[in-house]
Amino acid sequence: MKSDSAQLICESLACERGGRQVFSDVSFAVPAGEALIVTGRNGSGKSTLLRVIAGLLRAAAGRIELSSGVDEASVAEQAHYLGHLDAAKPSLTVAENLQFWARFLGAPAAASLEPALEAVELATLADLPAAYLSAGQRRRLSIARLLAVKRPVWLLDEPTSALDAQSQGRLAAFMRDHLAGGGIIVAATHGPIGLDHPRELKMGIGR
């Protein structure tokens, strides 16, 4: 995953939703091993920008590229997207939820998911239906997806939402490890997320 020349490049991006321009002419490049924090008021397009990079929304204009990535894979296929919703199926157990997402994201069938559950302190709840999890536990289950399947780009939308102080510190450690391994992080946030000296992109209404 690590490459000195790897970069996530977004050039002249624009997005429209419901006939309204959310943002336009957004450009940045994030090298391997670095994080970009996207800030701005509600409605400025932070979440929309992440969804465009993740391939969940179509850009009205612009270019998205991961240099030194896998040539035959799109940026979306090389990225993890952690959104507002934790996407846990209530009737499945904690382990079954993670297994579903790991397989969906391309993990080998024989891959062990226990280390990811242990890392987020959910291993003892592996057989518990997700319906019984607290909001913070569901968030930790979503974070386990980042650890279970290795992808170079993490797109995180308010990643500390619903997490207590201890879990926030654990997430910060995961992010630092990801960056140390040559990963890239783009995070939309209203506050600090535990990273030292990240780059910053401030979104504005109508930008």
Secondary structure as the mmCIF struct_conf table of DSSP 4:
data_model
#
loop_
_struct_conf.conf_type_id
_struct_conf.id
_struct_conf.beg_label_comp_id
_struct_conf.beg_label_asym_id
_struct_conf.beg_label_seq_id
_struct_conf.end_label_comp_id
_struct_conf.end_label_asym_id
_struct_conf.end_label_seq_id
TURN_TY1_P TURN_TY1_P1 ASP A 4 SER A 5
STRN STRN1 GLN A 7 ARG A 17
TURN_TY1_P TURN_TY1_P2 GLY A 18 GLY A 19
STRN STRN2 ARG A 20 PRO A 31
TURN_TY1_P TURN_TY1_P3 ALA A 32 GLY A 33
STRN STRN3 ALA A 35 THR A 39
TURN_TY1_P TURN_TY1_P4 ASN A 42 GLY A 43
BEND BEND1 SER A 44 GLY A 45
HELX_RH_AL_P HELX_RH_AL_P1 LYS A 46 ILE A 53
TURN_TY1_P TURN_TY1_P5 ALA A 54 GLY A 55
BEND BEND2 LEU A 56 LEU A 57
BEND BEND3 ALA A 60 ALA A 60
STRN STRN4 ALA A 61 SER A 67
TURN_TY1_P TURN_TY1_P6 SER A 68 SER A 68
BEND BEND4 GLY A 69 GLY A 69
TURN_TY1_P TURN_TY1_P7 ASP A 71 GLU A 72
BEND BEND5 ALA A 73 ALA A 73
TURN_TY1_P TURN_TY1_P8 VAL A 75 VAL A 75
HELX_RH_3T_P HELX_RH_3T_P1 ALA A 76 GLN A 78
STRN STRN5 ALA A 79 LEU A 82
BEND BEND6 HIS A 84 LEU A 85
TURN_TY1_P TURN_TY1_P9 PRO A 90 SER A 91
BEND BEND7 LEU A 92 LEU A 92
STRN STRN6 THR A 93 THR A 93
HELX_RH_AL_P HELX_RH_AL_P2 VAL A 94 PHE A 104
TURN_TY1_P TURN_TY1_P10 LEU A 105 GLY A 106
TURN_TY1_P TURN_TY1_P11 ALA A 109 ALA A 110
HELX_RH_AL_P HELX_RH_AL_P3 GLU A 114 ALA A 119
TURN_TY1_P TURN_TY1_P12 VAL A 120 GLU A 121
HELX_RH_3T_P HELX_RH_3T_P2 ALA A 123 LEU A 125
TURN_TY1_P TURN_TY1_P13 ALA A 126 ASP A 127
BEND BEND8 LEU A 128 LEU A 128
STRN STRN7 PRO A 129 PRO A 129
HELX_RH_3T_P HELX_RH_3T_P3 ALA A 130 TYR A 132
HELX_RH_AL_P HELX_RH_AL_P4 ALA A 135 ALA A 148
BEND BEND9 VAL A 149 VAL A 149
BEND BEND10 PRO A 152 PRO A 152
STRN STRN8 VAL A 153 ASP A 157
BEND BEND11 GLU A 158 GLU A 158
TURN_TY1_P TURN_TY1_P14 PRO A 159 ALA A 162
HELX_RH_AL_P HELX_RH_AL_P5 ALA A 165 ALA A 180
TURN_TY1_P TURN_TY1_P15 GLY A 181 GLY A 182
STRN STRN9 ILE A 184 ALA A 188
BEND BEND12 HIS A 190 GLY A 191
BEND BEND13 GLY A 194 GLY A 194
BEND BEND14 ASP A 196 HIS A 197
STRN STRN10 ARG A 199 LYS A 202
TURN_TY1_P TURN_TY1_P16 ILE A 205 GLY A 206
#
